[in-house]
Amino acid sequence: MKEAPQFSRRTFLKGAVATGALAGLGSSFFDFQFNGLTVNASTNKKTHIFQNACPRNCYDNCSILTTVEDGVIKHIQGNPANTYTNGVICVKGNSYPRSVYSPDRIKYPMRQKGRGTGKWERISWDEAYTEIAKNILKIKKEYGSTLPICLNKYSGNFNVLSDAVNGMMASIGYTTSALGTPCWPAGIDAQTFDFGTLLNNDPESFVNSKYIILWGGNPAWTSVHSMRFIEKAKENGCKIVSIDPILTNTAAKAHEHIQIRTSTDGALALGMARYIIENNLYDIDWLTKNAIGYQEFFNYIKNNITLQWASEKTGLPVSLIERIAREYATTKPANIWIGYGMQRHTNGGQNVRAIDALAAITGNVGILGGGANYGNLDTYGFNYAVDAQKTRKAVEEEKTAPST
């Protein structure tokens, strides 16, 4: 059996730096990939540059400039006019032209010739639209509703029209949909319980932080544009702490990497809370004005949580838990970035709630550069409520209009 290669921390960092550098390269670096792909082009080329945005399901929705010559995409690049993405797109974004002209791309509707046969035939778009529409109407007539239709879509492309599918189906009738997703619902429920809704600080506000805990997240790979603001905060003197079971690219860039046991994040947060409460490092003014039930939380911590218990669960020394808790509680504004991976297991939502409590008891909620940042729902997808409000307004105006 071939011996597995051994990697040192230095080797890891070299590879991480190389990978990170690729994320910032322009499309010219990837032009060589397109050799051998057949595209139609004429000698009298007309060049146009289009502004568009990446629809992938990530943090950033990068602003993109696409250069098209005679109807053919030649290359794409980040839009430097966008202050958030700053003219940079990731490796996946840079590969879009290859996806468009890939010989493996499915370009036409296909219909299976017999369920389960694996044999397919090409049909026209009109045939596809007609067959789908007829089947929807057939189901509605047979069952008296469209509830037998299962509408289940997630991840992949999240462009502006993604949620238009929901609107179209809703205009026909009810559908049966899967509840929740495998992605981030435990954290959503947790922060909705704690804060009323999932509405966190703008990622650009990281530059105002004095202490940042990147808890179970790896933005150096998964949110490259947000990482730029974390690096800026670091330049401004902010301490960066990464809490993660593995040495990620982000952990390598942090001032300190705390290698916690997998899924014990809640225990660490509760242990930190015990130290903060025991040493009177909490913000009683903020709690009095903004929090409900904090006395009960304090009693629970005092009666059920010890630093020794937290240490045994997490595999971290008591002295380390005490120091991180003290640094976090005594530095303001302090910010925690909660990674999605943390809440994808048993008690994941409760782990997020324990971390939310740290932000609350230290008064780091609702301040610039602070917070327990997880995500934002208020900027997500179509706002059908806007259309509903317009409709209600039109109805009210019609009611109050003088009769003729």
Disulfide bonds with the S-S distance in Angstrom:
none
